[in-house]
Amino acid sequence: MFKNLPQGTKISITRSIHVAFEQYMSKIEWNEEKYDTEEFIREWRRYIENHASWFERLSNEDKADSTFHEELAGKINSTIEKIVNEAPTNEQMERLNALLAEKGLDDVTYSCKAEAKYWIEKLTNE
């Protein structure tokens, strides 16, 4: 069912997962011990209900379809896996090192591009 959706809708679904995941992880300060799948899904659900036009365009029948839910769960998992496996850029690492030196702080731990983005934003705004 998911594969039969228009390409734009599939892209929008992926983007909503990406945005909601980054927002959720920022909320818990990228602390993996605080990560709760059910809480993330609730956050994502709130996000799509309030900000995702694709959700409004999907029929109630499609939203209730168990096959769609299974395929959507797979899409959520693969999107999160892609996010956490995307290495930080050299520019991000250089920027973080500069911010840490500027603020006289010890090293921060980050393992992916999105987490590095979080730390850059947090340190820049302190």
N, C-alpha and C positions, 0 to 999 in steps of 0.2 A: 504494500500500500504506500509506504513512504517513498519508494522509488518511482511511483506513479504521480507524485506531486509535481507541480511546475518547478522548474529549476530555481526560479526566484524565491519560491516558498521554501525550498530546501535550504537555500543560502540564508534566508531570514531565520529559519529555525536554528541553524548552526550558529548564526550571529547572536541570537537570543541566549543560547546556552553559554557561549563565550562571555558575553557581557555579564550575565547573571553569575557565572562562576567567578569571574574576577571580582565582582562586587562582593560576593559572599566571602571569598578568601580575604579580601581587604578588611571586611567586617571582623573576621577572626584573626586578623593580622598575620595571615599565612601560617598560622600555628596548626600543623598537621594533627596534633593531638586533640584540637578542638573541632576538627572536621567531623561533621555529621551528615551523612548522605540524605537522610530524611529532611533535615533542616535545609540543606541546599535545594532539594526538590521543592520544598515549600517556598523558598526565596525565588526560585526560577518560575514557579507557578504564578506568584504575585507579579513578577516582572512581565511575563507574557500576557497576563490578564490586563495589565495597565499600560503596556508599552509596545506590544507586538501586534501589528496589523494582520499578520498571517494567522494568528489565533482566531481573530474575528471572522476571517474568511473560511475557516475550516467548518464543515457542517457538524452539527451535534452528533450525527451518526458516526462520522469519522473520529470525532473526539472520544466517543465511547467504544470504538472498535478495539478489541484486545490485541489484534495483530498490529495495529498502529502503535499501541502502547509498548509492545515488545520491540518493535523497530525503533521507536523513539528512545527507549532505554538504551538500545545499542548505540544510537547516534549520540546520546548524552555521554556514554562511556568513552566512545572513540574521540569525541571532541575534547573531553577533559584530558584524556591520555595524550592527545596531540599538544594541548596547552602545556602540560607539565613536562613534556619531553622536548619542548622547543628551547634550545640553549640561549642564554643571554647573549646579546650582541657585544662586540668589542667596545662599542661606544657606551653601552650601558655599564659595562664593567669599569671603564675608565671614569665615567661620570660618578659612579658609586665610590670608587677609590678617592676621587677628588672631594666629594661631599664628606666622606668619613674623615679625611685629613683636615678639611676646613673646620669641621665641628669637633675635632679631637676625639673621635669615637673609635672604638675597636671595630674589628671586622663584623659585618652582618652576614648571616647565612642566607643564601638564595641559590636556587637550583634551576630556575627557568626564566625565560624572558618576561613573563607576566609578573613573577615575583620580584624580579629586578626592577620592573616598572613601579611596582608598589613601593619598594624601598626608596627609589629615586624621588617619587612624589612625597612620601612621608618625610624624608630628610630635607627636601627642598622647602617644605611648608613648616618645618619646626623653627 
